[in-house]
Amino acid sequence: MFRPIPIVRYTAERRTGRGCIRNKCGLLRKAQLNAIVLCCTLFCCCGWEKKLTFEEKTGHSRVEIYQPFPINEAGISVILVENGRTVTLLERRADTFLEFVDVLWSDQESVAVYACGAVEVAYDLRVQKPIPFSVLRSRVAQHIRAAYQVPRNIVGEDAVFSWACFDGREEFLKRYPSAKGR
């Protein structure tokens, strides 16, 4: 079990002139303390956690969604992995809640990623360049309608995206429980 170091007082060490902390176990130099704080910060509060993976039918490509660890809602990173090559489609350090995400693979030509209020990106796989999301927006709406059995009374692209962000959220989290934040 980890026990915190009881710090009693700060003193100056006379022989070396370096500052140190006196505790029950003896002297702990400031450099050692800084190293401990740095290690704790790096290992506990940094890095990205993979939340979702969307595979292409052939298995040659996938889209991976990452969020910062341990506070998932502090950002999002969308990465395309294609034949061993990695492309960052989007990386944002801002409040991002994964309430609904959909990925459309368009006949090995392009990919589009939609996440409610956070992500609308598209990428052309042939020329390996980003393209406007608006090019694939209607196909993404059709994909959501087919994959999540959107009710027939929901008409139009905007209505489908609105349904996904509110009513589709529960179904999405059933399919992808790893998307829930901490």
Secondary structure per residue as TSV (DSSP state, phi and psi in degrees):
chain	resnum	aa	ss	phi	psi
A	1	M	-	360.0	138.3
A	2	F	-	-80.9	128.5
A	3	R	-	-117.9	131.2
A	4	P	-	-65.7	151.5
A	5	I	-	-76.8	121.0
A	6	P	-	-75.6	113.5
A	7	I	E	-91.6	125.9
A	8	V	E	-96.3	-52.2
A	9	R	E	-163.3	161.0
A	10	Y	E	-96.6	128.8
A	11	T	E	-131.7	165.3
A	12	A	E	-103.6	128.6
A	13	E	-	-80.5	126.1
A	14	R	T	-73.0	-39.2
A	15	R	T	-67.0	-46.7
A	16	T	T	-100.8	-18.5
A	17	G	-	81.0	1.6
A	18	R	-	-87.6	148.7
A	19	G	E	-74.0	149.9
A	20	C	E	-150.3	165.6
A	21	I	E	-111.3	129.9
A	22	R	E	-96.2	126.7
A	23	N	E	-132.2	-172.8
A	24	K	T	-63.8	-28.6
A	25	C	T	-88.6	-4.9
A	26	G	E	126.4	-148.4
A	27	L	E	-97.8	139.2
A	28	L	E	-125.0	115.3
A	29	R	E	-70.1	153.2
A	30	K	H	-60.2	-36.5
A	31	A	H	-63.1	-40.2
A	32	Q	H	-66.0	-41.3
A	33	L	H	-62.0	-43.6
A	34	N	H	-62.2	-39.3
A	35	A	H	-64.9	-40.5
A	36	I	H	-63.4	-46.1
A	37	V	H	-62.9	-43.1
A	38	L	H	-62.5	-45.6
A	39	C	H	-62.4	-43.7
A	40	C	H	-62.0	-41.1
A	41	T	H	-65.4	-45.4
A	42	L	H	-66.5	-43.0
A	43	F	H	-82.6	-23.1
A	44	C	H	-104.9	-26.8
A	45	C	H	-125.1	15.5
A	46	C	-	-131.7	168.1
A	47	G	S	97.8	171.9
A	48	W	E	-117.0	140.9
A	49	E	E	-108.5	129.3
A	50	K	E	-72.4	122.3
A	51	K	E	-102.2	-39.6
A	52	L	E	-142.7	151.2
A	53	T	E	-136.0	131.2
A	54	F	E	-120.3	112.3
A	55	E	E	-88.6	145.7
A	56	E	-	-76.9	156.4
A	57	K	T	-55.7	-41.8
A	58	T	T	-75.3	-17.9
A	59	G	S	85.4	3.0
A	60	H	S	-83.2	-20.2
A	61	S	E	-135.1	157.1
A	62	R	E	-156.2	154.4
A	63	V	E	-110.5	129.9
A	64	E	E	-116.0	134.9
A	65	I	E	-109.6	124.8
A	66	Y	E	-118.0	152.0
A	67	Q	E	-135.9	153.1
A	68	P	E	-61.4	146.4
A	69	F	S	-107.3	135.7
A	70	P	S	-94.3	-7.5
A	71	I	-	-98.6	92.1
A	72	N	G	-60.4	-35.0
A	73	E	G	-74.2	3.8
A	74	A	G	-88.8	9.7
A	75	G	-	163.1	-179.6
A	76	I	E	-153.1	145.6
A	77	S	E	-134.6	127.9
A	78	V	E	-113.7	119.1
A	79	I	E	-122.8	134.1
A	80	L	E	-100.8	124.8
A	81	V	E	-112.7	117.0
A	82	E	E	-134.1	112.5
A	83	N	T	51.2	43.5
A	84	G	T	84.1	-8.8
A	85	R	E	-95.1	139.3
A	86	T	E	-115.1	134.7
A	87	V	E	-130.2	126.0
A	88	T	E	-84.0	111.9
A	89	L	E	-80.0	-34.3
A	90	L	E	-159.3	137.3
A	91	E	E	-140.6	123.2
A	92	R	E	-138.7	131.3
A	93	R	-	-103.8	85.3
A	94	A	S	-158.4	168.6
A	95	D	-	-56.2	121.1
A	96	T	-	-143.5	118.8
A	97	F	-	-110.8	125.0
A	98	L	-	-84.7	88.0
A	99	E	S	-95.4	-27.4
A	100	F	-	-162.3	130.2
A	101	V	E	-134.8	138.6
A	102	D	E	-138.3	140.2
A	103	V	E	-123.0	128.0
A	104	L	E	-108.7	121.2
A	105	W	E	-98.0	116.9
A	106	S	E	-101.7	86.2
A	107	D	T	46.4	45.6
A	108	Q	T	56.8	18.9
A	109	E	T	-106.0	-37.3
A	110	S	E	-154.0	165.2
A	111	V	E	-136.7	142.9
A	112	A	E	-129.9	139.3
A	113	V	E	-123.2	128.3
A	114	Y	E	-125.2	128.1
A	115	A	E	-134.3	132.0
A	116	C	T	-50.1	121.0
A	117	G	T	66.6	2.5
A	118	A	T	-128.5	-41.5
A	119	V	E	-134.9	129.5
A	120	E	E	-143.6	88.2
A	121	V	E	-128.1	151.5
A	122	A	E	-140.6	151.6
A	123	Y	E	-143.8	132.4
A	124	D	E	-87.9	116.5
A	125	L	T	-74.8	-26.3
A	126	R	T	-71.9	-49.3
A	127	V	T	-94.6	-4.4
A	128	Q	T	55.3	52.2
A	129	K	E	-141.7	151.0
A	130	P	E	-65.3	147.7
A	131	I	E	-128.7	160.8
A	132	P	-	-63.0	138.6
A	133	F	G	-61.1	-30.7
A	134	S	G	-58.3	-25.5
A	135	V	G	-63.3	-36.2
A	136	L	T	-110.7	5.9
A	137	R	H	-57.2	-46.6
A	138	S	H	-66.6	-36.2
A	139	R	H	-69.3	-34.5
A	140	V	H	-65.5	-43.0
A	141	A	H	-60.7	-42.1
A	142	Q	H	-63.8	-39.0
A	143	H	H	-64.7	-43.3
A	144	I	H	-62.7	-44.7
A	145	R	H	-58.4	-43.5
A	146	A	H	-73.7	-41.3
A	147	A	H	-74.4	-30.9
A	148	Y	H	-113.6	11.8
A	149	Q	T	47.2	58.5
A	150	V	-	-64.0	134.4
A	151	P	-	-55.9	148.2
A	152	R	T	-64.4	-25.4
A	153	N	T	-75.4	-6.4
A	154	I	-	-86.7	111.3
A	155	V	-	-119.4	134.6
A	156	G	S	96.4	153.7
A	157	E	H	-60.5	-48.7
A	158	D	H	-59.4	-38.5
A	159	A	H	-67.3	-36.6
A	160	V	H	-66.5	-44.4
A	161	F	H	-65.1	-38.3
A	162	S	H	-64.5	-43.0
A	163	W	H	-60.1	-43.8
A	164	A	H	-59.6	-40.8
A	165	C	H	-76.1	-19.1
A	166	F	H	-114.5	-68.1
A	167	D	T	-76.2	-29.4
A	168	G	H	-79.5	-12.0
A	169	R	H	-59.2	-43.6
A	170	E	H	-64.7	-45.5
A	171	E	H	-63.1	-40.7
A	172	F	H	-60.5	-46.7
A	173	L	H	-68.5	-25.0
A	174	K	H	-68.1	-41.5
A	175	R	H	-73.5	-36.6
A	176	Y	-	-127.4	75.5
A	177	P	G	-65.2	-21.3
A	178	S	G	-69.8	-11.1
A	179	A	G	-76.2	-15.4
A	180	K	S	-63.9	137.0
A	181	G	-	-76.3	170.4
A	182	R	-	-83.3	360.0
